[in-house]
Amino acid sequence: MNVYQMNYTLIAQQTNIADKQVRSTIQLFEEGATLPFIARYRKEATGGLDEVQIGAIRDAWQKQQDVEKRREAILKSIGEQGKLTADLKKKIESVFSLTELEDIYLPYKQKRKTRAIAAIEKGLEPLAQLIFTGKESDPENKALGFLNDEVPKVEDALQGARDIMAEWINENQDARGKIRQTFQRGAVITSKVKKKKEEEGAKYRDYFDFSEPLSRIPSHRLLAIRRGEEEGILNVDISPDEKLALESLDRLFLRGSNACKDQIEAAITDSYKRLLKPSIETEFTNLSKEKADIAAIQVFTENLRQLLLASPLGQKNVLAIDPGYRTGCKVVVLDQQGNLVSDQVIYPFDRPGDAQTKLLDLIKRYTIQAIAVGNGTAGRETEDFVKKLLDTSGSSEIGLFSVSEQGASIYSASEVAREEFPDKDVTVRGSVSIGRRLMDPLAELVKIDPKSIGVGQYQHDVDQNSLRNALDTVVESCVNSVGVNLNTASKHLLRYISGLGPALAQNIVDFRAKNGNFKSRQQLLKVPRLGSKAFEQAAGFLRIDDAANPLDSSAVHPERYALVEQMAKDAGATIQDLIAKTEIRKQIKPEKYISDSVGLPTLKDILAELEKPARDPRSEIKKFEFDSSVRKPEDLKVGMILPGIVTNITAFGAFVDVGVKQDGLVHVSQMADRFIKDPNEVVKLQQVVQVKVTEVDLGRKRIALSMKM
């Protein structure tokens, strides 16, 4: 079995996916296909794998590629040293984990001058070899033959021999494997506060004298401890039972005469404490951090997915308000395409009459269909003002919505916002973002660094490259699952479409500006640098409303247009008839159209798309109102039952906004009358929930809530 065959098999085992599916999926990636494209349009090749499974294959394959690169580097390094024997080369080529590769390479790795190297330079290696075999009956007497100016005493010679043996033990694969097993079975993470850091590190009080089995510590706790360590508050240690660790090494190396055993045992203890334990501890520190990162990133990505796929209002004339007391409320009007048509400032708390007049004028002049109010400072009060205005003016049919401002300030000061509105200040840009978020959260939020949206858990503590890759994958998944209008989408939205990226997205926008709206998907091939491969990957996710070919506004891929045309011809109808008339679609027998390249999954997808072309997978938006009797934390009383909106989900619970400018926590244990492992089993981001107030700690700014009624 060659290396690449083994890779496929190993990935199949790691992902619990059939070898054949793994091979086909990896081949598609190597041909330049993207994850959304493979999941949507290559179901026959993958055997119907979903995005999660395809992503798992991709991640495992990328890790194996890293192993291959490291293997090549190790073979090259040992070869240059002239130490690469046939057996060693075979051994290196037979392992498929970075850990095993590094263990094999350890004796050959270039290292700084160690105690063992110094002892070898003094000529003590033969003495170490004699003792390590266990056959020498009198090591002290033997050591006399190794004395010289650099080694004046017997104990100096024996110490040098022990240093050499300690390094041999540390570099022994079996020894490292045994200590790893000991760590895996019983490592405990311990944290203690540093002297005189109690007051400065008060927020880490829970970890001042803390210990927990490493295998059971949840990600949020481990990341909190690591943050405390980085801030210089905590000392952290990961250790197994030392006695068990030393016993496992004794079984490997203790042999021979009692005199030799004494020297070997001393070398074993020194090797464990000075070399092996710190090395494996670092390994487990990194592994546990990686595991915690993965868990935290999963929380973040799930939250981000829910936020990006939040219900859109759709194309409406929107009036958006960024609330404020002293500086007034910044008001903008957006047309149905989200273009800014008016902006001004009103002062509803200082000059209510003037503010009412201005708002009513804007509502009438621009035929406003919905009003978005940011949920920041003065948000509740501004909502009250607008609601009263709508009721008294007979305009209560206009939808009034509270919109999260999280990240709006990031957008308003960004290069993206400056490019969109070079002659407007940050307050106007922020108001525009609030309004556009109501119309289409996905289209607006892709302009903001996902880390700034504020729906994560310890996102600044996890590996930033892993986080960025995971978040980009989620954004790409969401954008492609919804699809975008080719003639209205911004370059920021287009860049996430399968097969495009920033450069082609800009080229599409430039082409559109120069030549007018796209009339067909085929026209994409005229965009500079957009070749057949990019067209294949992107076309199915791009929609053209009112195109001559109705399939151009659907998720049916152009490569299947001929197939749909054949279906219509066989049914004696047009493609438009297929879309409009259920009775015609019911006549079609998909089995009739199965071929070498098209299977039943694709055919079923096509028929489902013809039934509801370009359907938006997002749910319809719903209005929500807080309890009018609570405005600030002081208004809360234990036992109150209130409506709220889920604003963030973590591994340990969900944060809920009940309208008091400070979110409360529903701990995972308070989410239901049954055991809940993952809060996502019960709640989703921006879900409306009923909660009971169980504790209000004004001093610590903590609100505890329960969903157990």
ROTOR-787545 format. One record per residue: residue in one letter; x, y, z of N, C-alpha, C in turn. Coordinates in pm, whole numbers, plus 50000, padded with zeros to 5 digits. Layout:
BEGIN
AXYZXYZXYZ ...
END
This chain:
BEGIN
M500864988050000500005000050000500895012450000 N500675021549902501525033449899501015044149994 V501795054750006501505065250104500125071150084 Y499785074449958498515081349935497325072249957 Q497455059449928496395050149962496175049750113 M497245049350185497155049250331496505062050381 N496815073350319496185085850358494675085050346 Y494185080150233492745078850213492125070050321 T492755058850345492225049350442492225055550582 L493295062450615493405068650747492325079450765 I492125087450662491095097950669489715091650681 A489495080650609488205073650620487965068950763 Q489015063950826488895059350966488655071151060 Q489385082051038489265093751126487885100251118 T487305100350998486035107250977484835097850981 N485115084850986484045074750985483195075850858 I483895078150747483255079350615483925069250523 A483145063350434483655052750347484845057450263 D485775048350244486995051250169486695056950031 K485715051249963485345055649828484875070149829 Q484075073849929483575087449939484715097249968 V485625092950053486785101350085487615103949959 R487895093449883488695094949761488045104649663 S486735102849641486035111349545486025125949590 T485805127949719485745141649772487085148549760 I488145141649798489485147549789489855150349644 Q489455141649554489735143949412489045156749365 L487815159149412487105171449375487825183749429 F488305182849553489075194149609490335196549528 E491015185749490492255187249413491995193149275 E490785191349224490415197049094489975211549106 G489965216849230489625230849248488205233549291 A487445223149325486055225049368486025230649511 T484975238049541484815243549677483835235049756 L483865236949887482985229049974481505231149940 P481005243649928479575245349896479185238949763 F480065240149663479785234349531479685219149541 I480645212949609480645198449621479385193649692 A479035200549802477865196449880476575197949800 R476485208349719475225211249648475125204149514 Y476225203249439476135198849300476915186049267 R477515179849365478265167649337477885156349436 K476595154949458476115145049555476375130749509 E476335128649376476605115149327478045111049356 A478955120549337480375117549359480685114749505 T480035122149594480365120749738479455110749809 G478455105749738477515096849805476575104349898 G476325117149865475365124949943475905130650073 L477215132350083477785138050205477325152450224 D477125156450351476745170350376477975179050398 E477745191950421478865201450435479765197950552 V479165193350661479965190050780480905178450749 Q480395168150685481215156450652482295160050550 I481925167950450482905171950349483985180650413 G483565189450504484535197750575485485189450660 A484965178850722485805170050803486845163050717 I486435158650598487385152350505488465162450464 R488045174450430489015184750389490015187650501 D489515189150624490415192250735491395180850762 A490895168550757491765156950779492805155750668 W492395158550546493325157950433494415168650446 Q494015180550486494995191250504496005187650613 K495525181350719496445177050825497415166550773 Q496915157450690497795147350633498825153750538 Q498425164250471499375171350386500485177450471 D500105182550589501105187950682502065177050727 V501515165050752502365153750791503345150350679 E502845150350555503715147150441504845157150427 K504515170050445505555180350436506605178550544 R506135175350665507085173350775507915160950752 R507305150350698508045138050669509185140850571 E508885148450466509905151750365511045159550429 A510705169050518511735177250583512615168650673 I512015159150744512765150450835513685141150756 L513155135250649513995126450565515185134150508 K514925146350465515995154650409517055157750515 S516595161450636517535165050742518415153250783 I517795141650803518585129850845519505125450732 G519015126750608519845123150493521085131850484 E520905144850508522045154050503523055151150613 Q522595144850722523515141050830524235127950799 G523825121250689524425108450652523995096950742 K522825098250806522385088050901521105081050857 L520655083350734519385077750689519605063750632 T519425053550715519535039750671518215035550605 A518255024150538517055018950471515965016050574 D516365010150688515375006850792514755019350852 L515585029650875515075042050933514135048950835 K514485048850708513625054950606512275047850602 K512295034750608511055027050607510215030150730 K510875031650842510175034750967509495048350960 I510225057950906509685071550894508485071750798 E508585063950692507505063850592506285055950636 S506415048650747505305040150790504395046550894 V504725058650941503895065151043503165077050983 F502005080051041501155090450983500625100251086 S501405102151192501055112651288502295120951314 L502085134051334503205143051359503935139151487 T503195134751586503805131051714504805119651696 E504395109051623505285097751600506495101851517 L506255110251418507385115051335508405122551419 E507905131251507508815139151590509565130251689 D508905119751739509595110451830510755103451759 I510535099051635511585092451559512725102051530 Y512355114551502513355124551461514155129951580 L513615128951700514205135251817515715132551833 P516175119951820517635117651837518495124351731 Y517865127951617518635133651505518465148751495 K517615154151580517315168451573518515176351624 Q518825187051552519905195751596519475202951723 K520265201851829519865207951955521015215652016 R520665224552107521705232052178522535222252262 K523645226852313524535217952388523865213852519 T523595200952533522935195652651523975189752746 R523515186052865524415179452961524935166352902 A524095159252827524525146552767525605148952662 I525415159252580526415162052477527755165752542 A527685173552649528915177252720529615164852775 A528825155352827529405142952884530025134352774 I529345133852659529885126052546531205131952500 E531275145352496532525152052455533655149152553 K533325145752677534335142252777534705127452771 G534115120052673534475106052653533735096452743 L532555100352796531855091952894530775082952833 E530605083252700529545075152638529795060152657 P531015055052642531245040552665530855036352807 L531105044952906530735041753044529205040953055 A528525050352993527055050252996526515037552931 Q527155033352821526695021252752526875008852840 L528015008252908528254996852998527214996053109 I526945007353170525975007553281524565004553229 F524195010353113522825009253062522494994853026 T523524986752990523254972652960522924964853087 G523354970153202523094963453330524064952253360 K525104950753278526014939253295527244942553379 E527454955253407528634959053483528364957253633 S529224949153698528994946153840529504957153932 D530464965153885531044975553971531244988353889 P530184996153869530285008353787531305018353841 E531395019453974532325029154032533745025853996 N534095013154003535445008853968535705011253819 K534675008453737534825010453594535025025253561 A534375033853641534455048353617535865053653635 L536715046353713538085050853735538855052153603 G538495043753508539195043853379538845055653292 F537875063953337537425075253255537795088753316 L538595088253423538965100753487540055107953407 N539965121153405540965129653338540825143853392 D541455153453328541405167153377539985172553380 E539175168453281537785173253274536855165153364 V537265152953397536465144353483537355139953599 P537525148353701538485145453807538025135053908 K536695133053923536195124154028535315113153967 V535225102154042534375090854002532925095453988 E532475103454088531085108154085530825116853962 D531855124553920531705132553799531505123553677 A532235112553672532105103153561530725096553562 L530285092253681528975085753692527845095653659 Q528025108253704526995118253674526915120553524 G528065121253456528065122753311527385111053243 A527655098853292527015086853235525505087453255 R525075092053374523625093153401522985103653310 D523705114553284523175124953194522955119253054 I523915111153011523785105052878522605095252876 M522495086852980521385077252986520035084452994 A519985095553067518745103253080518275108052942 E519235112252859518855116952726518425105352638 W519085093852651518655081952576517205078352612 I516915078652740515555075352787514545085252730 N514915097952732514015108452681513745106652532 E514755101752458514615100352314514085086752272 N513785078352368513285064952338511775065552306 Q511395060252190509985060952149509055054052248 D509465042252296508615034852391508435042752520 A509515049152566509425056952691508465068552674 R508585075552564507695086852539506245082152526 G506075070552463504735065052450504125061652586 K504945055952676504455052252810504065064652890 I504885074952883504565087252959503325093952900 R503185093352768501975098752707500735091452759 Q500815078352767499695070452819499365074652962 T500415076753042500205080953181499505094453187 F499915103653102499255116653095497795115153050 Q497585106952948496225105052895495285099553001 R495785090353080494925083653178494695091753305 G495685099853343495515106053474496085119953493 A496355127253384496905140753401495885149853468 V496365158053559495515167653631496075181653603 I495185191053571495605204853553495375212053686 T496405219153730496355226253858496725240753836 S495995249653900496355263953893496375269754033 K497335278654057497455285454186497795300054160 V497275308654244497535322954227498975326054266 K499595335054191500945339254224500915348454345 K502025348854418502105357254537501855371954501 K501055378354585500725392654574499935396154448 K499285385954388498475388454269496975386654297 E496625384454426495235381554460494295392854421 E494685404954453493805416354427493735419454278 E494885419654213494925422754070494155412253989 G494225399854033493575389053957492265384454018 A491525393454078490295389754149489295382154060 K489275385553931488295379053843488635364253820 Y489865360253858490255346153845490185338853979 R489415344454073489365338954208489015323954209 D488165319954117487755305854113488935296554084 Y490035301954033491165293653993492415296054078 F492245302654193493385305554281493975292654340 D493155282854364493615269854415492715259154354 F493025255654230492095247854148492795235754089 S492085224754080492595213054008491425205153951 E491665198853836490625190953770491315181453672 P490805169253656491395160353554491385167153417 L492505166753350492645173553222491635168353120 S491335155553127490435149453028488995154153045 R488665160053161487275163853187487045178953192 I488105186853191487905201253205487235206953080 P486145214653093485485220452976486315231652916 S486065234352790486895243752716486895257752778 H485735262652822485705276352873486525277853000 R486585266853081487375267553205488865267353171 L489255258753078490665257853043491155270952981 L490345276852894490745289352830490825300752932 A489955300553032490025310753138491315309353218 I491685296853250492925294353324494125298753242 R494125295453115495255299253030495365314453016 R494215321153012494255335853006494855341353135 G494455335553250495005339753379496505337553386 E496975326753325498405323953320499125334353234 E498565337453117499185347053027499225361053088 E498235364353171498205377453234499075378053360 G499765367053390500695366953502500025365553638 I498795360653641498065359053767498215345053823 L498215335053735498185321053778499445313453736 N499845304153822500825293853785500035281353750 V500335275453636499565264053587500485252053565 D500015240353604500815228153588499895216953539 I500445208453452499735196353409500635184553442 S500165175553527500985164253571500125151853595 P500705140153565500075127553606500635123553742 D500255112053792500825106653915502285103053888 E503205109653959504635107753932505075093353958 K504535087254062504925073554097504585064053982 L503385065553925502985056853813503855059253691 A504215071753668505055075053553506435068553566 L507025069653685508355063953706508315048753701 E507255042853752507135028153748507075023153603 S506385030453517506285026353377507655026953308 L508485036653348509835037653292510745026953352 D510565024253479511385013653544511205000453472 R509924997653435509674984753368510374983853233 L510614995053173511284995153042512804993953053 F513385000353156514845002153155515604995853272 L514944993053384515684987653500516034973053477 R517324970053476517764956253454519214954753501 G519644942453509521044939753540521344939853689 S522604942153722523074941653860522474953053942 N522444951054074521874961254163522644974454151 A523974973254135524794985354124524414993353999 C524174986353888523754993053765522344998653781 K521474990953848520094995353866520035008653941 D520905010154040520915022854115521225034554023 Q522205032753935522595043453842521495045953738 I520895035053686519835036353584518595042853646 E518265038653770517075044353835517245059353857 A518455063453896518715077853912518575085053779 A519055078453670518945084453537517485085453494 I516695075153527515275075053493514555086653562 T514795088253692514145099053768514525112653712 D515825114253685516295127053629515695129353490 S515675119053408515135120353273513665124353278 Y512915118253367511475121453376511265135853421 K511925139553530511665152753588512225164153502 R513395161853445514085172653375513765173053227 L513485161553165513325161153020511935156252976 L511595144153015510355138052965509095145453011 K508995147753140507785153853193507555167853134 P508555176653135508325189853072507965188952924 S508595179552853508335178052710506905173352684 I506485162852755505135157452734504085166952792 E504455174052898503515184052952503245194952848 T504305199552781504125209552676503225204052565 E503455191352533502645184852430501165184852469 F500895181052595499505180252642498915194152666 T499765203552702499295217452711498785221952575 N499575219152472499175223152336497955215352288 L497915202352318496775194152275495485198452343 S495575201052474494375205052548493905218852501 K494885227652473494525240952421493875239652284 E494415231052200493845228952067492415223552079 K492215214052171490885208352192489915218952243 A490385227252337489545238152389489235248352280 D490255251252197490035260452085488945255251992 I489025242451960488035236451869486635237951926 A486495235052058485175236152121484685250552120 A485575260052153485175274152156484845279152016 I485625274851917485375278951779484045273251730 Q483735261051773482445255151734481285263451788 V481435268051913480405276651972480255289451889 F481395295551858481395308051783480775305951645 T481205295651574480735293551438479245290551434 E478745283051533477305280151536476525292951562 N477015301351654476365314251680476385323051555 L477535323351489477675331651370476725326851260 R476635313751243475725308251142474285312751168 Q473875311751295472505315651329472285330551308 L473295338451340473165352951323473095356751176 L473975350751094473985353750952472695349450883 L472105338650933470865333650872469625338650944 A469795349651020468645355751089467635360550986 S466405361451030465295364950939465495378650876 P465365379550744465485392650677464095398950659 L464045412150663462795419150632462525418750483 G463595419350404463445419650259463525433750206 Q463225435250079463365448150012462185457350045 K462415466450137461415476150181462065489850192 N461235500150189461735513450221461865514450373 V463085516350421463355515550565463885528850619 L463355532650735463905543850811464665537850929 A465945541150942466775535451048467255546251142 I467245543151271467615552951374468705547251463 D469795554651474470845551551572470585560651692 P470085555151804469615563451915470755570651989 G470415581552056471355588752138470635599352219 Y471155602452337470545612752422471095626552387 R472325629052430472905642452418473145646452274 T473675637052194474025640352056472875638251959 G471725634152009470565632051924470555618551856 C469485615851783469325603251711469625605451562 K470505596951509470885598251367469885590251284 V469205596851193468145590651115468555589950967 V468365578150907468635576650764467425569850699 V467265572450571466255565550491466965557550383 L466555544950370467125536050270466025531650173 D466355531150044465355526049949465355510749952 Q464555504749866464385490249870465655482449837 Q466615489049774467915482649745468965485849850 G468555492949955469485496250062470325508550035 N469985516249933470725528449902470305539649996 L471255547750038470985559050126470365570450045 V469155575050088468495585850014468315598450100 S468465597050233468325608850319468965606050454 D469525616550517470025615150654469905628450727 Q469595627550856469505639350941469525635351088 V469495645251177469535642651321468255648251383 I467675640551475466515645351551466835644451700 Y466105652251780466325652651924464995649851996 P464585637151999463255633852055463135636552205 F464255637752277464185639552422464335654252461 D464895662352371465035676652398463985684852320 R463735680652195462785687852110461815677852046 P460945671652127460065661152078459145665451964 G458625677851971457725682451866458415683151732 D459615688751730460385689851607460745675951553 A461095666851645461465653251606460275646051543 Q459095647851601457885641651545457615646751404 T457715659851386457455665951255458405660451149 K459685659551184460675654551088460435639851052 L460135631751154459905617551127458665615451041 L457585622351073456365620850995456575625250850 D457355635650831457665640350695458435629650618 L459435623650682460225613250617459365601050584 I458515597150679457665585450660456755587450539 K456175599450528455245602250418455985604050286 R457075611750290457775615050167458375602750100 Y458895593350179459585581750122458795568750134 T457515569850169456635558150180457305547250264 I457675550650385458405541450474457525529550510 Q458115517650497457395505150526457855498650657 A459035502350706459535496550832460525506250895 I460595505751028461525514351102462425505551188 A463735507551176464725500151254465335509451358 V465345504951483465935512851592467065504751655 G468255510551662469385503651726469105500951873 N469635490051923469325485952061470335490852164 G471145500852128472155505952221471575516152317 T472435525252362472025535852455470835543452399 A469805545152482468555552252448467695544552349 G468025532052324467255524052228465805521852270 R465605517652396464245515252445463425528052443 E464025538952485463325551752491462955556952351 T463885554752257463615559052118462495550652058 E462515537652088461435528952041460075533652094 D460045536952223458785541852283458305554452211 F459235563452182458905575952115458305573151976 V458965564251901458505561251765457175553851768 K457035544551862455785536851871454595546051899 K454785555251991453725564752024453385573351902 L454435577551829454235585551709453425577851604 L453755565351582453055557251483451595555151523 D451375552551652450005550151700449135562651686 T449685573951724448885586451722448685592151582 S449585588251489449485593651353448755584251258 G448255573051313447555563451228448455555551137 S449705553951179450685546651095451155533851162 S450305527951244450705516151322450985503951235 E450595504551105450855493151016452345492350979 I453065503251002454515503150974455235494751080 G456015485351035456735476651129457825484051204 L457885481951333458915488151417459765477051477 F461085477451452461955466451492463175471751569 S463535464551675464785467151745465875458851679 V467005465351646468075458651572469365459251654 S470065447851662471325447451735472355456651672 E473015464551757474065473551709475455467051718 Q475535454751765476825448351786477665448651658 G478805455151663479695455751547479415467251452 A478295474651474477975485751382479035496551387 S479585499051506480625509351518481905504851447 I482155491651447483315486251376483155488951227 Y481945486051177481685488551034481815503351001 S481205512051082481135526151048482505532851037 A483495527151109484845532751103485765524951010 S485205514950939486035506250857486315512150719 E487275506050653487605510150516486425507450423 V485695496550450484515493250369483505504550374 A483205509550497482225520350513482725533250449 R484025536050465484575548250404484475547750253 E484645535650198484555533950053483105535850007 E482155530650086480745531850049480215546150065 F480645552550176480135565950207481285575350242 P482085579150144483275587350171482955601150227 D481755606350197481425619950240480485620150361 K480315608650427479445607850544480265604250668 D479815609250784480555606150906480125592550962 V480815588351069480585574851123479165573051175 T478525583751222477175582351277476175578751168 V476325584851052475435581550940475685567250892 R476955563650882477295550050838476725539650934 G476815542351064476275533151163474775531451149 S474065542351123472615541751104472255533650979 V473025535650873472815527850750472975512950778 S474005509550855474255495450886473085489450964 I472525497051058471385492351136470195489551044 G469925498750952468805496850860469015485050767 R470215483850714470495472750622470475459250693 R470855459150820470795446650896469355441550907 L468435450850919467035446950924466605441150790 M467005447450681466595443150548467205429550511 D468505428150537469195415650503470435414250592 P470295407550707471435406350800472675400450734 L472485390450650473615383750587474405393350500 A473715400650413474405409750320475175420550393 E474695424750510475355435550583476465430450673 L476225419250739477205414350838478475408850774 V478415405150644479645400150580480685411250566 K480285423750587481235434950577482035436950705 I481675429750810482295431650941483135419450976 D484295421651035485095410551086484225402551181 P484015389451154483115381551238483455382151387 K484735383851420485125384451562484515396551632 S484145406651555483635419051614482135418751637 I481495407951595480035407351605479605403951747 G480515398051827480245396151969479355384552003 V479445373651928478605362051959479455349751990 G480665351952039481565340752064481845338552211 Q482775329652237483195326252371484715325052370 Y485395334152439486865334052445487485334652305 Q486835342152212487345342052076488715348252062 H489105356752157490425363052148491525354052207 D491115343152271492085334152334492425322052248 V491635319452146491855307652064492835310851951 D493315300251885494225302051773493535310351664 Q494125321651631493455331151543493355326351398 N494345318751352494255313351216493125303251205 S493025294451304491945284451304490585291251312 L490505301551397489245308851411488865315551279 R489815322351217489545329351092489095319650983 N489775308250972489405298350870488005292850895 A487705289951023486395284451057485285294551029 L485525307151065484505317351044484295320050895 D485395320150820485265322050674484455310750612 T484675298550661483915287150611482425288750639 V482095293650758480685295650795480055306450708 V480765317550692480225328350610480005323350467 E480985316250414480875310750279479665301450269 S479495292850368478385283450370477045290750370 C476935301050456475665308350467475345316050339 V476335322850285476115330750163475665321750049 N476315310250034475975301449923474665293949946 S474325291350070473045284550097471865293650066 V472045306750085470995316350054471035320149906 G472235321549849472395326449713472335341649712 V472865347749606472855362449599472365367149463 N471795379049465471335385349342472555391249270 L472835386149154474025390149080474025404949046 N472845410849032472765424748989472695434849103 T472565430249226472505439649338473535436749446 A474145424949445475065420949552476325429649552 S476775433049673478015440549688479205431349664 K480365437349642481565429149625481885421549754 H481475427049868481745420449996480945407650010 L479755407349951478935395349952479395385649844 L479695390949726480115382549614481405374949643 R482295380849722483595374549746483455360849813 Y482335358649883482135345949951481445335449864 I481035339349744480415329749655481455319549608 S481055307149604481925296249563482695299549435 G484025298349443484855299949325485255314249291 L484765324249367485085338149331486255343549410 G485995349349528487065356049602487045370949573 P487885378649644487855393349635488105398849495 A489085393349424489455398949293488325397249191 L487775385149180486705382849084485425390149125 A485185391349255484015398749303484105413349257 Q485285419249270485485433049224485305433949073 N485805424049000485675424148854484215423448811 I483425415648885481995414748854481315428148876 V481605434548988481015447549019481425457848914 D482695457748875483185467248773482505464748638 F482365451948603481725448348476480265452948477 R479605451048589478195455048604478045470148592 A478985477448654478925492048648479145497148505 K479985490348429480315494648294479265490448191 N478725478348210477855472548106476385471548145 G476055475548266474665474148310474415460548369 N473175458048408472825445448473473085433248385 F473425422348451473585409548381472215404948332 K472175400148208470925395048152470835379848164 S472025373448177472045358848190473305354748264 R473265342548319474455337248387475615335548289 Q475295331948166476325329648066477195341948046 Q476615353548072477335366248056478515367248153 L478475359448261479575359548358480915356248293 L480865348248187482105344048121482795355648049 K482085366948037482695378747978483415387448081 V483235384348208483915391648315485415388548308 P486275398548310487725396148304488195386248410 R488975376548365489645366648450488675356548513 L487405357048473486465347048525486345335848423 G487105325248445487175314148350486115303648374 S486235292748299485215282148303485125275348440 K486295274048508486265267448639485545276048741 A485855288948744485175298048837483685298648804 F483345298648675481935298648633481235286148686 E481875274648669481285262048717480995262648866 Q481955267848942481825268049088480785278349136 A480685289549064479885300849115478475301749060 A478275297848935477035301248864475765297148938 G475765285248997474555280249060474115288149182 F475035296049238474725303649360474385318149329 L474445321949203474165335649162472805336249093 R471955345649132470595346549080470435359248995 I469635358048888469305369648805467785370448797 D467215380048866465755381748864465295385948725 D464135380648685463515384348557464415381648437 A465255371448447466095367848333465255361348224 A465735361748101465015355447990464825340548016 N465865334148070465765320148108465405319548255 P464215314648291463805314548432464735306548522 L465505297348464466445289548545467575298148599 D467825309648535468885318548583468555324848717 S467315324148759466945329548890466755318348993 S467175306348956467015294749045468365289249086 A468345278849168469585272249210469955260649119 V469195258949010469565248748911470855253248843 H471825244248838473125247848779473025248048626 P473715257548560473685258048414474055244848346 E474895236848411475275224148351474085214648339 R472965217848408471785209248403470615215748328 Y470865227148264469785233748190469245224648080 A470145217948006469715209247897468815197947948 L469125193148069468325182548129466915187548161 V466825199648217465515205348249464735208248121 E465435212948019464775215447890464205202347833 Q464955191347851464465178347803463225174147881 M463235176548014462055173448096460835181048045 A461035193948019459925202247971459425197347835 K460375194047747460005189147614459215176247625 D459685167047710458995154147727457585156147782 A457415166647863456105169347923455235177947832 G455775181847715455025190147622454765203947680 A455765209247754455565222147821456825230547809 T456715242847856457885251647863458505250448003 I459715255848015460355255948147459515264148245 Q458945275048197458085283248283456875275348330 D456345266848243455215258348283455635248548392 L456855242948378457375233548479457405240248617 I457825252848618457945260148744456575263848799 A455675267748710454385273248755453335262648786 K453425250948723452305241348732452725228348800 T452145226148917452455214248996452095201548920 E450955201648848450495189448781451475184748674 I452165194148610453165190348509454385184148576 R454845190448686456015184948757455735170948810 K454515168448852454175155148906454235144248801 Q454115148148674454175138248566455595133148544 I456575140948588457965137648559458445126248649 K458995116148588459575104748660461095106348660 P461665110548773463115113448774463975101648734 E463515089348762464315077448729464625076748580 K463765082748500463925082248354465165089948309 Y465605099348391466685108348350468025105048416 I468085093848484469355089648545470355085948435 S471585090748453472645087748356473945085548432 D475025084048357476335082148421476725094248505 S476305106048464476715118348533475645124048625 V474425119548611473325124948691472575113648761 G472495114748893471805104648971470535110049033 L469885101749111468615105349172468725117349267 P469825118649347469925130349435469855143649360 T470595144649250470585157149172469225159449109 L468615148949059467305150248996466245154749097 K466305149449216465355153649320465585168249359 D466865172249365467175186349396466605195549288 I466745191449162466245199649052464735201349061 L464015190449085462555191149094462115199449214 A462855198149325462515206249444462735221049415 E463785224149340464065238149306463025243649210 L462575235549116461535240049022460225242949096 E460025235949207458795238149284458805251849352 K459965255649407460095268649473461435274749433 P461535279949313462835285049266463355296549350 A464665295849380465355306449455464715309049591 R464145298849652463535300749784464615304349885 D464255313249976465185317650081465035308150199 P466125301750242466015292150354465755298750489 R465865311950495465685318950622464205320650655 S463905320650783462515322050827462065336550817 E460755338550826460215352150819460485359550949 I460685372750936460975380951053459705382951137 K459885383551269458765385551361459065397451451 K458025404851483458185416351573458265411451717 F458945419451799459125415751940459105428352026 E458525427152146458515438552238458925433652377 F459785441652445460145438752584458985442352676 D459065437352798458095441252901458315456052932 S457245463952918457385478552936457655482653080 S457495473353174457675477053316459125476353361 V460005470553279461425469653318462275477253218 R463155485853271464015494153188465485493153228 K465705490353356467075489653408467165478253508 P468385473653539468525462153630467805464053763 E467735476453812467075479153941465585475853936 D465015475353814463575472253801463295457453815 L464335449253805464135434753810463905429953953 K462995420553967462715414254096462725399154077 V463285392154176463325377554170461905372154158 G461715362954064460395357154041459685362753919 M460145374453869459535380253749459665370653630 I458625369953550458665362353425458575372453312 L459605372253224459745382653122460035376652985 P459645383752878460085379752744461515384652721 G462275377252644463645381352615464105375852482 I465255380652438465855376152312467235370352342 V467515358452289468825352152307469855359852225 T470875365152294471885373352227473205366152207 N473485355952287474745348752274474575334952336 I475225325152277475175311452328476595306852354 T476845301252472478155295952507478005281352546 A479125275152579479075261152620478355259552754 F478335270152835477755268952969476365275152982 G475815280552874474485286252882474225296352773 A473155304152792472785314252693472555327552761 F472955338352695472705351652746471435357152680 V470605363252764469305367852717469135382652751 D468685390452653468385404652672466915405852711 V466665411252831465275413252875464925428152876 G465795436352815465485450452798465995459652905 V467045455352978467565463853086469015467953059 K469425467352933470775471452890471895462852951 Q471535451353003472535442053057471955427953043 D472635419452969472105406052945472175397553071 G471205388753086471215379053195471645365453142 L472135356953232472595343653194471595332953234 V471205324853137470475312453166471505301253163 H471915296753280472905285953285472305273453222 V473185265153163472705253053093471845244353184 S472105244753315471325236753410469935242453432 Q469705254853385468415261453404467615262653274 M467995254653174467345256053043466135247053026 A466095236253099464975226853084464945217653205 D463845210353218463705200853329464305187453295 R465305187453212466045175353175467495179153156 F468365169353145469775172053127470015177652988 I470725188752981471075195152855472595195552843 K473125189252740474575189252719475005201752642 D474215205252541474545216452453473375226252452 P473585238852490472495248652490471775249652356 N472475246352246471835247152114470715236952098 E470645227252190469525217852188468215225052220 V468315236152292467125242852346466875256352281 V467955264052258467765277752208468605280352084 K468195290652011468925295551897469135310551914 L470145315751847470425330051855469235338051804 Q468915348851875467805357851843466435351451860 Q466405339951928465115333551959464425341152072 V463115342752061462335348952168462005338252272 V462335340952399462115331252506461435337952625 Q460815329852708460275334452836461245330252945 V461635339453031462595336253137462095341253271 K462565334553374462245338553512463505344153576 V463385355453645464515361453715464755353653843 T465965348353861466275340553982467265347654074 E468035357154018468995364554101469385377454032 V469505388254111469975401054059471075406054152 D472315406054103473455410854182473945423754118 L473435435054170473765448054111475245451354126 G475835447354240477245450354265478155443754164 R477905431054132478745423554038478195424153895 K477095431553879476455432953748476135419353688 R475435411253768475065397953722473565395853737 I472965390653631471545387253633471435372453599 A470835364753689470645350453666469195347953627 L469015340253521467685337453469467465322353458 S466215318453448465895304353431464795302953327 M464865292153250463785288953156462915277653210 K463225273353332462385263353399461185270553459 M460025268253408458845275353457458065266953556 
END
